[in-house]
Amino acid sequence: MSPKDEIPPMEEIANSKRWFKSATPKHTLDWYVKWVASIFLLLGMSVRGIDEFVQYDLTISVIGVTLWLWVSLLWRDRALILVNSVGLLLLLRNLLQTLTG
């Protein structure tokens, strides 16, 4: 990450005309990964509860949580690392249980 990709100055945020102001850098590796991960998690949630799609839900959710774990490691955010690590283990256990019957 270059210095210009760092968190923008408060003046830039204050002068923004957007409703929701973001202080995070845009179009960096972690920015793309977090959005792809979020889409995977939303896709998994959208089929959750449909008996025929349990395996799809778990597989898509594993991908999303794995990508969010990667982002949390890039950010060195211990809370996100913990949540996504445990979530990944639980999802993998459930996926393996579903696959083995």
Backbone as numpy.savetxt, mean C-alpha at the origin, in Angstrom:
# Nx Ny Nz CAx CAy CAz Cx Cy Cz
16.47 9.54 -3.91 15.63 10.71 -3.91 16.52 11.95 -3.91
16.28 12.83 -4.84 17.08 14.05 -4.92 16.52 15.09 -3.95
17.32 16.11 -3.61 16.84 17.15 -2.68 15.56 17.83 -3.16
15.36 17.97 -4.47 14.14 18.61 -4.94 12.92 17.73 -4.72
13.13 16.40 -4.51 12.03 15.48 -4.26 11.65 15.42 -2.78
12.38 16.14 -1.96 12.08 16.16 -0.53 10.73 16.83 -0.31
10.28 16.84 0.93 9.01 17.47 1.28 9.06 18.94 0.87
8.03 19.41 0.14 8.06 20.79 -0.33 7.99 21.79 0.82
8.48 23.00 0.59 8.43 24.01 1.64 6.99 24.34 2.01
6.80 24.79 3.23 5.46 25.10 3.73 4.79 26.19 2.89
5.57 27.08 2.34 5.00 28.15 1.50 4.31 27.57 0.28
4.95 26.58 -0.34 4.35 25.94 -1.51 3.04 25.25 -1.15
3.00 24.59 -0.01 1.77 23.93 0.44 0.70 24.97 0.73
1.07 26.05 1.40 0.10 27.09 1.76 -0.49 27.76 0.52
0.30 27.91 -0.54 -0.16 28.59 -1.76 -0.88 27.66 -2.73
-0.94 26.39 -2.42 -1.61 25.43 -3.30 -3.11 25.69 -3.32
-3.72 25.53 -4.50 -5.15 25.74 -4.65 -5.94 24.44 -4.50
-5.26 23.35 -4.21 -5.93 22.06 -4.04 -6.66 22.01 -2.72
-7.76 21.25 -2.69 -8.51 21.08 -1.45 -7.70 20.30 -0.44
-7.12 19.19 -0.91 -6.32 18.35 -0.03 -4.86 18.54 -0.42
-4.12 19.15 0.46 -2.72 19.43 0.18 -1.86 18.26 0.63
-0.91 17.88 -0.21 -0.03 16.77 0.08 1.38 17.29 0.31
2.00 16.80 1.36 3.38 17.20 1.65 4.36 16.12 1.21
3.85 15.05 0.58 4.74 13.98 0.15 5.20 14.21 -1.28
6.41 13.78 -1.59 6.91 13.93 -2.96 6.07 13.13 -3.95
5.95 13.62 -5.16 5.15 12.95 -6.18 6.05 12.40 -7.28
5.58 11.32 -7.90 6.23 10.69 -9.05 7.60 10.12 -8.70
7.75 9.68 -7.46 8.95 8.95 -7.04 8.58 7.47 -7.01
9.56 6.60 -6.84 9.29 5.16 -6.80 8.26 4.82 -5.74
8.42 5.33 -4.53 7.48 5.00 -3.47 6.08 5.53 -3.76
5.98 6.65 -4.46 4.68 7.22 -4.82 3.92 6.27 -5.74
4.61 5.76 -6.77 3.97 4.82 -7.70 3.61 3.51 -7.01
4.53 2.98 -6.20 4.28 1.69 -5.54 3.11 1.80 -4.57
3.01 2.89 -3.81 1.91 3.01 -2.85 0.57 3.09 -3.55
0.51 3.74 -4.72 -0.77 3.82 -5.43 -1.14 2.49 -6.07
-0.18 1.77 -6.62 -0.46 0.44 -7.18 -0.89 -0.50 -6.06
-0.19 -0.43 -4.92 -0.54 -1.27 -3.77 -1.95 -0.96 -3.29
-2.30 0.30 -3.23 -3.64 0.69 -2.78 -4.72 0.18 -3.73
-4.45 0.22 -5.03 -5.41 -0.30 -6.01 -5.60 -1.80 -5.82
-4.49 -2.54 -5.60 -4.61 -3.97 -5.36 -5.44 -4.25 -4.11
-5.20 -3.51 -3.04 -5.97 -3.73 -1.81 -7.44 -3.44 -2.02
-7.76 -2.38 -2.74 -9.16 -2.06 -3.02 -9.81 -3.12 -3.90
-9.07 -3.65 -4.87 -9.60 -4.73 -5.69 -9.89 -5.97 -4.85
-8.96 -6.30 -3.95 -9.18 -7.44 -3.07 -10.40 -7.24 -2.19
-10.55 -6.04 -1.65 -11.70 -5.75 -0.80 -13.01 -5.81 -1.58
-12.95 -5.46 -2.86 -14.17 -5.42 -3.66 -14.76 -6.81 -3.88
-13.95 -7.85 -3.81 -14.47 -9.22 -3.98 -14.55 -9.98 -2.66
-14.14 -9.34 -1.59 -14.17 -10.00 -0.28 -15.61 -10.33 0.09
-15.81 -11.53 0.61 -17.14 -11.95 1.02 -17.88 -12.72 -0.06
-17.36 -12.78 -1.26 -17.97 -13.59 -2.32 -17.26 -14.94 -2.29
-18.00 -15.99 -1.93 -17.39 -17.31 -1.70 -16.57 -17.81 -2.88
-17.02 -17.54 -4.08 -16.32 -18.05 -5.28 -14.99 -17.33 -5.52
-14.79 -16.18 -4.89 -13.60 -15.37 -5.16 -12.62 -15.27 -3.99
-12.73 -16.17 -3.03 -11.85 -16.12 -1.85 -10.38 -16.18 -2.25
-10.05 -17.09 -3.16 -8.66 -17.24 -3.59 -8.17 -15.98 -4.30
-9.03 -15.36 -5.12 -8.65 -14.13 -5.79 -8.43 -13.00 -4.78
-9.34 -12.90 -3.83 -9.22 -11.88 -2.77 -7.88 -12.01 -2.06
-7.57 -13.22 -1.63 -6.33 -13.44 -0.87 -5.10 -13.17 -1.73
-5.11 -13.62 -2.97 -3.95 -13.41 -3.85 -3.73 -11.92 -4.13
-4.80 -11.23 -4.47 -4.69 -9.79 -4.76 -4.29 -9.02 -3.50
-4.84 -9.41 -2.35 -4.50 -8.74 -1.09 -3.05 -8.99 -0.70
-2.53 -10.19 -0.95 -1.12 -10.49 -0.68 -0.23 -9.56 -1.50
-0.57 -9.37 -2.76 0.21 -8.47 -3.62 0.17 -7.05 -3.06
-1.02 -6.57 -2.72 -1.16 -5.21 -2.19 -0.40 -4.99 -0.89
-0.52 -5.94 0.03 0.17 -5.79 1.32 1.68 -5.92 1.14
2.11 -6.78 0.23 3.56 -6.90 -0.04 4.11 -5.58 -0.57
3.37 -4.97 -1.49 3.82 -3.68 -2.03 3.82 -2.60 -0.95
2.80 -2.60 -0.08 2.78 -1.62 1.00 3.91 -1.89 2.00
4.27 -3.16 2.19 5.42 -3.47 3.05 6.69 -2.88 2.45
6.83 -2.99 1.14 7.99 -2.40 0.45 8.02 -0.89 0.68
6.88 -0.22 0.52 6.82 1.22 0.74 7.19 1.55 2.18
6.67 0.79 3.13 6.97 1.08 4.54 8.45 0.88 4.83
9.09 -0.06 4.14 10.54 -0.23 4.31 11.29 0.95 3.69
10.83 1.42 2.52 11.46 2.60 1.91 11.33 3.82 2.82
10.17 3.94 3.48 9.92 5.07 4.37 10.52 4.87 5.75
10.94 3.65 6.06 11.45 3.29 7.39 10.43 3.62 8.47
9.17 3.32 8.19 8.07 3.58 9.12 7.76 2.29 9.86
8.18 2.23 11.12 8.07 0.98 11.89 6.63 0.52 12.09
5.71 1.45 12.28 4.30 1.06 12.46 3.77 0.40 11.19
4.05 0.99 10.04 3.59 0.40 8.78 4.31 -0.92 8.50
5.58 -1.01 8.86 6.31 -2.27 8.68 5.66 -3.36 9.52
5.33 -3.06 10.76 4.70 -4.05 11.64 3.34 -4.48 11.09
2.49 -3.51 10.77 1.13 -3.82 10.29 1.18 -4.65 9.02
2.01 -4.25 8.07 2.05 -4.96 6.79 2.77 -6.30 6.88
3.75 -6.43 7.76 4.42 -7.72 7.95 3.46 -8.74 8.55
2.78 -8.35 9.60 1.82 -9.26 10.24 0.66 -9.55 9.28
0.17 -8.51 8.60 -0.90 -8.71 7.63 -0.50 -9.67 6.53
0.73 -9.55 6.04 1.22 -10.46 5.00 1.27 -11.90 5.50
1.77 -12.09 6.72 1.83 -13.44 7.27 0.43 -14.04 7.42
-0.52 -13.26 7.90 -1.88 -13.76 8.07 -2.53 -14.08 6.72
-2.35 -13.21 5.75 -2.91 -13.47 4.43 -2.28 -14.69 3.77
-0.96 -14.84 3.90 -0.29 -16.01 3.34 -0.78 -17.30 4.00
-0.96 -17.26 5.31 -1.47 -18.44 6.02 -2.85 -18.81 5.49
-3.72 -17.82 5.36 -5.07 -18.07 4.85 -5.06 -18.55 3.40
-4.17 -17.97 2.59 -4.07 -18.40 1.19 -3.60 -19.84 1.09
-2.57 -20.19 1.87 -2.09 -21.57 1.88 -3.16 -22.54 2.36
-3.88 -22.13 3.38 -4.98 -22.97 3.90 -6.06 -23.16 2.85
-6.37 -22.12 2.10 -7.38 -22.20 1.04 -6.91 -23.10 -0.09
-5.62 -22.99 -0.46 -5.09 -23.78 -1.56 -4.97 -25.26 -1.22
-4.67 -25.57 0.05 -4.49 -26.97 0.45 -5.79 -27.62 0.89
-6.85 -26.85 0.96 -8.18 -27.39 1.25 -8.43 -27.56 2.68
